[in-house]
Amino acid sequence: MARKGIRSPRHHPEWRILYGAVVIETRSARLSRKINAAEAAISLRLQELGDTQGAAAEREALQDARRTLRLAGKRLRQSRILPWRPSTE
């Protein structure tokens, strides 16, 4: 049984929407902001869930999404530091 005030994933889609926006974003200029927004929404949802019984599947989805966002952020930072340039040799 869920704790009072904790909604099921289908009633709490904010983090999923923000995560989805990162996945489909093609412009690197917008990606960093979207990653930050999705990470914040995921952190908030994890806090809301706490140790709620019956929320293991959503907690796992949140952790998977967080790992993906961290990888996307790392790749974005690397692309800004060391942009690929074709060899001129």
PyMOL commands that set and color helices and strands:
alter all, ss='L'
color gray80, all
select helices_A, chain A and resi 9-11+14-24+28-49+56-81
alter helices_A, ss='H'
color red, helices_A
deselect
rebuild
show_as cartoon
